[in-house]
Amino acid sequence: MAKLHLANRVKVARAEKDLSQEALAKLAGVTRQTIGSIESGEYCPSALLAFLLAKRLDKRVEDLFRLEGDEP
């Protein structure tokens, strides 16, 4: 079985908008800890949250998130 994980550029996109984790969390309706966990790769957001983050950061979902790892 392939080992895939969801890589993200949320931290980079957040910095480009000059937003703190707390500010992005408020815009997305989640906690700062959730944003930190997504940025560090510890937490994989739901599709709904991924789309919401993309909207709040003026990015496409595929610009923020991508699959990485060994593909069959």
N, CA, C and O atoms as a DFTB+ gen file, in Angstrom:
288 C
 N C O
     1  1       0.848      -1.183       0.000
     2  2       0.000       0.000       0.000
     3  2       0.892       1.244       0.000
     4  3       1.883       1.312       0.727
     5  1       0.529       2.205      -0.811
     6  2       1.315       3.436      -0.931
     7  2       1.172       4.283       0.329
     8  3       0.105       4.344       0.941
     9  1       2.261       4.926       0.696
    10  2       2.230       5.840       1.840
    11  2       2.123       7.264       1.310
    12  3       3.111       7.864       0.886
    13  1       0.925       7.780       1.344
    14  2       0.680       9.139       0.887
    15  2       0.351      10.030       2.073
    16  3      -0.211       9.571       3.067
    17  1       0.697      11.278       1.966
    18  2       0.288      12.244       2.982
    19  2      -0.059      13.560       2.293
    20  3       0.343      13.813       1.157
    21  1      -0.799      14.374       2.994
    22  2      -1.247      15.648       2.457
    23  2      -0.271      16.736       2.887
    24  3      -0.208      17.104       4.060
    25  1       0.486      17.242       1.923
    26  2       1.405      18.347       2.189
    27  2       0.645      19.654       1.968
    28  3      -0.328      19.697       1.215
    29  1       1.094      20.707       2.623
    30  2       0.375      21.968       2.448
    31  2       1.302      23.173       2.464
    32  3       2.438      23.113       2.934
    33  1       0.772      24.272       1.930
    34  2       1.477      25.554       1.889
    35  2       0.668      26.620       2.631
    36  3       0.714      27.801       2.286
    37  1      -0.065      26.192       3.643
    38  2      -0.923      27.121       4.390
    39  2      -0.081      28.193       5.079
    40  3      -0.434      29.372       5.052
    41  1       1.018      27.795       5.688
    42  2       1.853      28.768       6.403
    43  2       2.399      29.831       5.450
    44  3       2.410      31.016       5.783
    45  1       2.846      29.415       4.280
    46  2       3.374      30.352       3.281
    47  2       2.277      31.303       2.806
    48  3       2.483      32.514       2.731
    49  1       1.105      30.740       2.484
    50  2      -0.011      31.562       2.012
    51  2      -0.488      32.525       3.102
    52  3      -0.854      33.666       2.820
    53  1      -0.479      32.057       4.332
    54  2      -0.884      32.909       5.468
    55  2       0.100      34.074       5.616
    56  3      -0.311      35.213       5.835
    57  1       1.392      33.785       5.495
    58  2       2.413      34.832       5.612
    59  2       2.287      35.848       4.475
    60  3       2.486      37.045       4.680
    61  1       1.953      35.360       3.272
    62  2       1.778      36.269       2.140
    63  2       0.645      37.263       2.393
    64  3       0.690      38.393       1.906
    65  1      -0.362      36.848       3.146
    66  2      -1.491      37.720       3.478
    67  2      -1.248      38.489       4.785
    68  3      -2.099      39.259       5.231
    69  1      -0.069      38.265       5.392
    70  2       0.298      38.922       6.651
    71  2      -0.731      38.640       7.748
    72  3      -1.144      39.537       8.484
    73  1      -1.134      37.365       7.837
    74  2      -2.092      36.937       8.854
    75  2      -1.396      36.083       9.901
    76  3      -0.524      35.280       9.573
    77  1      -1.775      36.252      11.140
    78  2      -1.303      35.366      12.205
    79  2      -2.139      34.082      12.155
    80  3      -3.175      34.032      11.492
    81  1      -1.683      33.064      12.853
    82  2      -2.485      31.846      12.961
    83  2      -3.835      32.173      13.591
    84  3      -4.866      31.654      13.165
    85  1      -3.825      33.023      14.590
    86  2      -5.056      33.412      15.280
    87  2      -6.032      34.113      14.329
    88  3      -7.230      33.831      14.341
    89  1      -5.508      35.028      13.507
    90  2      -6.370      35.761      12.569
    91  2      -6.976      34.827      11.533
    92  3      -8.165      34.931      11.231
    93  1      -6.178      33.914      10.984
    94  2      -6.699      32.958      10.011
    95  2      -7.716      32.033      10.667
    96  3      -8.740      31.700      10.070
    97  1      -7.432      31.624      11.886
    98  2      -8.362      30.758      12.616
    99  2      -9.722      31.438      12.767
   100  3     -10.758      30.801      12.574
   101  1      -9.725      32.709      13.107
   102  2     -10.993      33.442      13.252
   103  2     -11.728      33.524      11.924
   104  3     -12.947      33.357      11.880
   105  1     -10.998      33.779      10.834
   106  2     -11.617      33.848       9.512
   107  2     -12.227      32.510       9.104
   108  3     -13.239      32.466       8.404
   109  1     -11.599      31.415       9.551
   110  2     -12.052      30.074       9.161
   111  2     -12.990      29.440      10.183
   112  3     -13.572      28.388       9.916
   113  1     -13.144      30.062      11.346
   114  2     -14.029      29.516      12.371
   115  2     -13.479      28.305      13.089
   116  3     -14.227      27.423      13.512
   117  1     -12.146      28.269      13.225
   118  2     -11.481      27.173      13.945
   119  2     -10.543      27.770      14.988
   120  3     -10.453      28.992      15.111
   121  1      -9.857      26.940      15.725
   122  2      -8.917      27.427      16.737
   123  2      -7.530      27.659      16.130
   124  3      -7.191      27.120      15.077
   125  1      -6.752      28.468      16.823
   126  2      -5.362      28.679      16.405
   127  2      -4.610      27.359      16.393
   128  3      -3.763      27.130      15.530
   129  1      -4.922      26.482      17.357
   130  2      -4.258      25.178      17.426
   131  2      -4.542      24.348      16.178
   132  3      -3.674      23.614      15.706
   133  1      -5.753      24.465      15.648
   134  2      -6.092      23.733      14.423
   135  2      -5.238      24.219      13.259
   136  3      -4.711      23.413      12.493
   137  1      -5.102      25.525      13.127
   138  2      -4.265      26.076      12.047
   139  2      -2.822      25.610      12.221
   140  3      -2.181      25.212      11.248
   141  1      -2.307      25.655      13.445
   142  2      -0.941      25.191      13.709
   143  2      -0.763      23.719      13.368
   144  3       0.263      23.325      12.814
   145  1      -1.749      22.917      13.696
   146  2      -1.674      21.474      13.413
   147  2      -1.736      21.190      11.919
   148  3      -1.072      20.275      11.433
   149  1      -2.528      21.967      11.190
   150  2      -2.573      21.806       9.733
   151  2      -1.225      22.193       9.135
   152  3      -0.676      21.465       8.308
   153  1      -0.694      23.337       9.554
   154  2       0.582      23.815       9.012
   155  2       1.717      22.841       9.277
   156  3       2.605      22.684       8.439
   157  1       1.701      22.188      10.424
   158  2       2.781      21.251      10.760
   159  2       2.561      19.859      10.180
   160  3       3.430      18.993      10.285
   161  1       1.397      19.645       9.567
   162  2       1.115      18.343       8.966
   163  2       0.578      17.322       9.940
   164  3       0.418      16.154       9.584
   165  1       0.297      17.736      11.168
   166  2      -0.231      16.810      12.177
   167  2      -1.712      16.532      11.985
   168  3      -2.221      15.506      12.437
   169  1      -2.404      17.453      11.310
   170  2      -3.850      17.334      11.144
   171  2      -4.203      17.525       9.675
   172  3      -3.726      18.455       9.025
   173  1      -5.037      16.643       9.168
   174  2      -5.505      16.718       7.787
   175  2      -6.910      17.318       7.803
   176  3      -7.834      16.703       8.335
   177  1      -7.086      18.506       7.230
   178  2      -8.399      19.154       7.301
   179  2      -9.444      18.449       6.447
   180  3      -9.116      17.763       5.479
   181  1     -10.693      18.628       6.817
   182  2     -11.787      18.120       5.992
   183  2     -11.787      18.876       4.666
   184  3     -11.154      19.923       4.537
   185  1     -12.491      18.343       3.703
   186  2     -12.612      19.027       2.410
   187  2     -13.230      20.406       2.608
   188  3     -12.788      21.380       2.000
   189  1     -14.244      20.489       3.451
   190  2     -14.907      21.765       3.714
   191  2     -13.925      22.793       4.268
   192  3     -13.902      23.938       3.818
   193  1     -13.115      22.387       5.243
   194  2     -12.145      23.315       5.835
   195  2     -11.055      23.670       4.825
   196  3     -10.614      24.818       4.783
   197  1     -10.617      22.721       4.020
   198  2      -9.599      23.003       3.002
   199  2     -10.106      24.047       2.013
   200  3      -9.372      24.969       1.654
   201  1     -11.355      23.909       1.569
   202  2     -11.929      24.885       0.644
   203  2     -12.106      26.242       1.317
   204  3     -11.884      27.279       0.691
   205  1     -12.500      26.241       2.578
   206  2     -12.681      27.492       3.309
   207  2     -11.348      28.224       3.495
   208  3     -11.275      29.440       3.321
   209  1     -10.304      27.484       3.846
   210  2      -8.980      28.093       3.991
   211  2      -8.513      28.674       2.659
   212  3      -7.969      29.778       2.612
   213  1      -8.727      27.931       1.587
   214  2      -8.335      28.422       0.261
   215  2      -9.065      29.723      -0.063
   216  3      -8.462      30.669      -0.569
   217  1     -10.347      29.766       0.226
   218  2     -11.136      30.978      -0.037
   219  2     -10.626      32.155       0.790
   220  3     -10.462      33.258       0.269
   221  1     -10.374      31.922       2.078
   222  2      -9.918      33.002       2.962
   223  2      -8.515      33.500       2.591
   224  3      -8.166      34.649       2.857
   225  1      -7.715      32.614       1.970
   226  2      -6.349      32.977       1.597
   227  2      -6.235      33.369       0.120
   228  3      -5.133      33.596      -0.380
   229  1      -7.366      33.448      -0.570
   230  2      -7.396      33.802      -2.001
   231  2      -6.519      32.870      -2.830
   232  3      -5.764      33.310      -3.697
   233  1      -6.635      31.586      -2.549
   234  2      -5.880      30.552      -3.284
   235  2      -6.842      29.478      -3.760
   236  3      -7.984      29.403      -3.306
   237  1      -6.370      28.654      -4.676
   238  2      -7.112      27.449      -5.052
   239  2      -6.707      26.348      -4.075
   240  3      -5.598      26.359      -3.541
   241  1      -7.600      25.413      -3.850
   242  2      -7.293      24.307      -2.934
   243  2      -6.012      23.608      -3.364
   244  3      -5.163      23.286      -2.532
   245  1      -5.873      23.371      -4.671
   246  2      -4.684      22.667      -5.158
   247  2      -3.406      23.490      -5.016
   248  3      -2.308      22.940      -5.102
   249  1      -3.532      24.799      -4.798
   250  2      -2.354      25.621      -4.513
   251  2      -1.925      25.492      -3.055
   252  3      -0.759      25.708      -2.725
   253  1      -2.871      25.138      -2.184
   254  2      -2.569      24.996      -0.759
   255  2      -2.217      23.565      -0.362
   256  3      -1.373      23.351       0.508
   257  1      -2.862      22.587      -0.996
   258  2      -2.711      21.193      -0.584
   259  2      -2.334      20.316      -1.759
   260  3      -2.786      20.536      -2.883
   261  1      -1.485      19.297      -1.488
   262  2      -1.137      18.323      -2.521
   263  2      -0.761      16.994      -1.865
   264  3      -0.274      16.956      -0.735
   265  1      -0.994      15.929      -2.584
   266  2      -0.606      14.598      -2.105
   267  2       0.866      14.379      -2.393
   268  3       1.351      14.698      -3.478
   269  1       1.567      13.838      -1.423
   270  2       2.989      13.494      -1.595
   271  2       3.211      12.093      -1.085
   272  3       2.465      11.603      -0.237
   273  1       4.228      11.456      -1.595
   274  2       4.591      10.145      -1.110
   275  2       4.773       9.155      -2.253
   276  3       4.826       9.527      -3.425
   277  1       4.865       7.899      -1.880
   278  2       5.067       6.824      -2.851
   279  2       3.743       6.444      -3.481
   280  3       2.840       5.944      -2.810
   281  1       3.638       6.687      -4.773
   282  2       2.425       6.304      -5.471
   283  2       2.680       5.000      -6.208
   284  3       3.786       4.764      -6.694
   285  1       1.647       4.143      -6.295
   286  2       1.832       2.846      -6.977
   287  2       2.090       3.012      -8.454
   288  3       2.266       2.022      -9.165
